Amino acid sequence: MEAPSRTAVDQAPPLVGYDVFACDRALAEAVDRHLPAELLDGAREELRALGRAAGSERVREWGERANSFPPRLRTHDRHGRLIDEVDFPPAWRRLLGEAVAAGLTDAWDRPGGHVRRAAGFLVAT
């Protein structure tokens, strides 16, 4: 008797290696509508770069790890002293680093920054 197959044939393959921003027509149209024409090319390129990163296998893996190991609040140390620290696992730090590197924290310092930031958060998440 043959052993049963362990391959799942009714599952879609993992969705990796794509540009999250370019695949979201509604988001791209909203960016086009709310940014001045002189800022569009730069904003689109930034969002495409973030979209390619967000759709990569590496970042998807970080997301799975971050969801498996959420941040942990430590209110007191082992001696009972108040510390109020949050332990962020490495995957969380990497994801936050990608967001900061993509400019999602500097909306107030850039023309059209709030539109770029809002679109970037949708792409990153």
C-alpha positions as CSV (number, residue, x, y, z in Angstrom):
1,M,0.0,0.0,0.0
2,E,1.3,3.4,-1.0
3,A,1.8,6.1,1.7
4,P,-0.6,9.1,1.4
5,S,0.8,12.2,-0.2
6,R,1.7,15.1,2.1
7,T,1.5,17.7,-0.6
8,A,-1.5,20.1,-0.4
9,V,-2.8,20.5,-3.9
10,D,-5.7,22.7,-3.1
11,Q,-3.6,25.6,-1.6
12,A,-2.4,28.7,-3.4
13,P,1.3,29.2,-3.4
14,P,2.7,31.9,-1.1
15,L,2.2,35.4,-2.4
16,V,5.7,36.8,-2.6
17,G,7.9,38.7,-5.1
18,Y,5.4,41.4,-6.1
19,D,5.0,45.1,-5.7
20,V,2.2,45.8,-3.2
21,F,1.8,49.4,-4.3
22,A,1.7,48.7,-8.0
23,C,-1.0,46.0,-7.4
24,D,-3.3,48.4,-5.6
25,R,-4.9,50.5,-8.3
26,A,-7.2,52.3,-5.9
27,L,-4.3,53.4,-3.7
28,A,-2.2,54.5,-6.7
29,E,-5.2,56.6,-8.0
30,A,-5.6,58.2,-4.6
31,V,-2.0,59.2,-4.5
32,D,-2.3,60.6,-8.0
33,R,-5.4,62.6,-7.0
34,H,-4.0,64.0,-3.7
35,L,-0.4,64.9,-4.6
36,P,0.6,67.9,-6.8
37,A,1.9,66.8,-10.2
38,E,5.5,67.9,-9.4
39,L,5.7,65.5,-6.5
40,L,4.1,62.5,-8.2
41,D,7.1,60.9,-9.8
42,G,9.2,60.9,-6.6
43,A,6.3,59.7,-4.5
44,R,5.4,56.9,-6.9
45,E,9.0,55.7,-7.0
46,E,9.3,55.7,-3.2
47,L,6.0,53.8,-2.8
48,R,7.0,51.3,-5.5
49,A,10.3,50.6,-3.6
50,L,8.4,50.1,-0.4
51,G,5.8,48.0,-2.2
52,R,8.6,45.7,-3.6
53,A,10.1,45.4,-0.2
54,A,6.7,44.7,1.4
55,G,6.0,42.0,-1.2
56,S,9.4,40.3,-0.8
57,E,9.8,36.9,0.8
58,R,12.1,38.3,3.4
59,V,9.7,40.9,4.7
60,R,6.8,38.4,4.6
61,E,8.9,36.1,6.8
62,W,9.5,38.9,9.2
63,G,5.8,39.6,9.3
64,E,5.0,36.0,10.2
65,R,7.6,36.0,12.9
66,A,6.3,39.3,14.3
67,N,2.8,37.9,14.4
68,S,4.0,34.8,16.2
69,F,6.0,36.7,18.8
70,P,4.3,39.9,19.8
71,P,6.0,42.6,21.8
72,R,6.0,41.9,25.6
73,L,5.5,44.5,28.3
74,R,7.7,44.1,31.3
75,T,6.4,46.3,34.1
76,H,8.9,45.3,36.8
77,D,12.4,43.8,37.0
78,R,13.2,40.6,39.0
79,H,13.7,42.8,42.1
80,G,10.2,44.3,41.9
81,R,11.4,47.7,40.6
82,L,9.2,49.5,38.1
83,I,10.8,49.5,34.6
84,D,7.9,49.7,32.1
85,E,9.9,48.3,29.2
86,V,8.6,46.7,26.0
87,D,10.6,43.8,24.5
88,F,10.4,43.8,20.8
89,P,11.6,40.6,19.1
90,P,14.1,41.1,16.2
91,A,11.4,40.7,13.4
92,W,9.5,43.7,14.9
93,R,12.6,45.8,14.9
94,R,13.3,44.9,11.3
95,L,9.8,45.8,10.2
96,L,9.9,49.1,12.0
97,G,13.4,49.8,10.5
98,E,11.9,49.3,7.0
99,A,9.1,51.7,7.8
100,V,11.5,54.4,9.1
101,A,13.9,53.9,6.2
102,A,10.9,54.3,3.8
103,G,10.3,57.8,5.3
104,L,7.0,56.9,7.1
105,T,8.1,59.0,10.1
106,D,8.9,62.3,8.4
107,A,5.6,63.4,7.0
108,W,5.8,66.8,8.7
109,D,9.1,67.6,7.1
110,R,8.3,66.9,3.4
111,P,5.9,68.4,0.8
112,G,3.1,66.0,0.4
113,G,4.4,64.0,3.3
114,H,1.0,63.1,4.8
115,V,-0.2,61.6,1.6
116,R,3.0,59.7,1.2
117,R,2.9,58.5,4.8
118,A,-0.7,57.4,4.6
119,A,-0.1,55.5,1.4
120,G,3.1,54.0,2.8
121,F,1.4,52.7,5.9
122,L,-1.2,51.0,3.7
123,V,1.6,49.4,1.6
124,A,3.7,48.4,4.7
125,T,0.8,46.8,6.5
